[in-house]
């Protein structure tokens, strides 16, 4: 959706969960010498100023990454993620937040292939300029959902796909599910990372169950589902309560890594007494 700008939400609690998972998965993929491909279907601008007018409008980063920045008791699985955010801010102050492509750029090796899709023209130009020096990288101004089939399987037959649309259009829920099915048909070994908002909407509530059913049928190595609930609905029953990540063919290490840090995230990012987490998996 061309009106959506992630800069308003950069570094919030949802980004913390999403990028914690992304960081752990890419670190795992990099443990083998063989190259892998990361496809980011909704890549954004790459980096965002938390001092700019967009981020300052709601200050969502203050309830997210800012609470991890100076924490002295970070659980070990959170440390690599926070270290990458600090690497993106070399002057030691939290001024910029790295989006998914920037985190990938910091983690991926020269032989690893990065494919980014972004249809917002301004964000696409910013991202293309930022990633221009990186080898084995392409940034497309095309729809990531419809382009995914052409990316699978990659030459090395090791692939990660990140799908995190805005979901401002309800059709995104169906497109995520369709893209997962098509992707697994092309290459069942693909590691899919699917972010979704926790909303008081039927589509949001149904998506994890529909993803589970698809993964049970088509994935090689099962699935993992993690959700972080940080707040309550507003007076009208609306608002984003938290967010979730659904991982298809997850690394075997991911469950225990998340288990070690989710209670800490609930304590530090929760905005009411009922803040909680969910962590479940199915191993094929």
N, C-alpha and C positions, 0 to 999 in steps of 0.2 A: 504494500500500500504506500503510495508516494507521499502521503501526508505524514507518515510515521517517521519520527527521528529518535533513534535510541539515545541520543545525547541527553534527553530529559531524564533518562533512567539509569545512566551509566554508573556502575559501581554499587548498585543497590543490592538488597539481600538476594534477589533472583540471580544477578550476575555472580555473586559470590558462590552460590551453589553450582550454577552452570559451569563456571570457570574452574572451580575446584575439581569437578568431574573431568572436564576437558584436559586439565593439566595432568591429572593422574593417568588418563588414558594415553596421552601422547608420550609421556615419560615411559610408559610400559612399551609402547610401539617402538620407541627408540632404543630399547635394550637389545634388539636383534640387529645384526649388520645390514640385513636386507632392507631396501628402501620401502617406504609406504607412501600412499597418497591420502591427503586430507581434502575433502570436498566440503566447503562451507556454503550452504545454499542461501543464506541470508546474512551476508558478511558485515554489512554496515560500513562505517568509515575507518575502522581500524583502531583509532584512538579518540579519546574525548577529554576535553578540558572540564575538570570539576570546578574550576573557577569562573567558567563562562556563564552567560545568562541562561542557557538551556538547563545546565545541571543545577544552577543556583535557584531556578524557579521553584522547585520542590525540595531540593537538597536531599534527594534520596540516597546519595552515596554516604551521607552522614550516618544513616542507619544500616549501612552495609560495610563496604571495604574500610571506611574510616575507623570502624570499631576493631578492626584487625591490625591496623597499621602499626600501632605502638603496643600491642598486647604482649605481655611478658610470658603468658602461659599458653601460647599457641600449641595445640596438639601437632604432632609431627606431620601428619598428612596435609595440614594446612600450610606448613612452612614453605614448601616449594612454590605454591601459588602466590603467597604474600611476597616472597623474594622476587618473583617475576614482576609483580606490580612495582616494587621498589626499583628494580632494574630499569623500568620504564620511566622512572622519576629520578634521574641521576643526581639531582641537587639535594636529595634527601627529604623533600617536601612533597606531600600528596597534591599534585597539581593536575596530573593527567591519569586517565584510567585506560588501560589497554583492552580493546575489544578482542574477540576471539581470534581474528587474523593476526593481531599483534602478538598475542600470547603464542600462537603457532609459530610466528616468525622467530620468536626468542627460543623456542624449544626444538624446532625441526632442524635436521641436518641438511647439508647442501644437496645430497642425493634424493631427499624426500620431496615429493611433488605436492604443491599447494594450488588448489583450484577454488577461486572465490567468485560468488555470484551476488550482484547487488544491482537492483533496478532504480534506486533513487539516484538521479544523475549527479548531485553534489557529493553524496557519500561515495559513489563509485569513483569519481575523479580523485577524491582525497585518498581513497584506499589504493588506487592504481599508482598514484605518485609515491605513497609510502612504501609499497612493496616492489617498486620498480627495480631496486638494486638486487633483489633476491633471485637466485637461480631457480629454475624449474617451477616457475610461478606464473599463473595467468589470472587476470581479473576480468570478468565478463559483465557487461551490462545486459544480462539476460535473466529470465525467470529461472531460479534455481530448481524449483520443483520439476519443470518440464525438461530441464537440461540434464537431470541426474542420470537418466538411463545411458546417455552417451559416455559417462565417466566410468561406468562399471562394466566388466572388471578392469582395474588398472593394469599397466604393464607388469608390475611386480607381484600382482595378485595379493596385495595387502592394502586394505582400504579402511578409512574412517570417514563417516559422513556426519556432519553436524547440521541439524535442522532446528532453527529457532525463529520461526516467523513471529510477527507481532500478534497474530490472532485477533487483530482489530476487525477483520472480516471473519465471520463464522465459517466461511468456506475453507479457511486454512486448516481446520481440524480434519476435514475430509481429504484435503490435499496431502497432509502429512501422512495419513494412513495409506493413501494410494501410492505415494512415493516410496514408503517403506515396503509395500508389497512388490512394487515394480523393481525396486533395488535388490530385494532378496531373491527375486526370480532370476535376475541377471547374475548375482554373485552372493550366494547364501552366507559366505564367510564375512561379509562386511560388518564392521563395528558401527552401529548407528547410535548417535547421541541425539535424543529428541527432548527438547525443552518445552514445557507447557506452563501456562499460568494457572494457579489455583483460584478459580472464580466460582461464584454461585450461579453457574450456568450448566445446563444439561450437557452441552458439548464438552465442556471442560471435565465434568465428572465422569463422562463415559469414555473419554479418550484413553486413559490407562488400561481399562479393561479390553478395549478394542485392540490396543497395541499388544497386550499380552496374548490375545487369541491369535493374532497374526504371527507373533514370534514363536509361540508354541508349535505352530504348524510349519513354519518355514525356516527358522533360524537354526544354525548348526550348534551353537553353544549356549542356548537359553537366553535369559534376560535378567536385568536388574532394574528395580524401580525405587527411586528415592524421592521423598517429598519433604519440604521444610515449610511448616505453617508458622507464620510470625505474628499475624494480627487477625482481628475480627472484622466482619462486614460492617459497613457504615449504617447509619440509622435507616436507610432505605434498603438495606440488604445487599448493597453492591460493594465493589472494591476488590483488589487483589489480596487474597489472604496469605498467599505464599506462592510457591512454585515447585515444579517437579522435574526430574530428569529420568527418562526411560532409556536404558542402554540395552541394545540388542547385541548378542555375542560379546559380553563384557569380559575384560581381563579378569582372571581368577583372583587377582589381588584386590580388586576394587571394593568388594563388599566389606572386608575387614578394615580397609583404609577409611571408608565412610563411617563405619561403626565407631571408630576411634574418635571421630571429631564432631559427629552430629549433636551429641549432648552439649558440647561446648558452643556450637552455633545456636542452638535453641536458647541457651542461657544468655548469650551476648547479643543476638540479633532479635530475640523475641520481644514483642511490644505489648504483651499481655500475659496473664498468668496461665492461660491455656495454650501457649505456644508449644509446638511438638514436632516430632519428625516421624516419618514412616520409612522403613528400609526392608525390602523384600526381594527375593530372587528365586529364579527357577533355573536349575542347572540341567542341561540336556545330557 
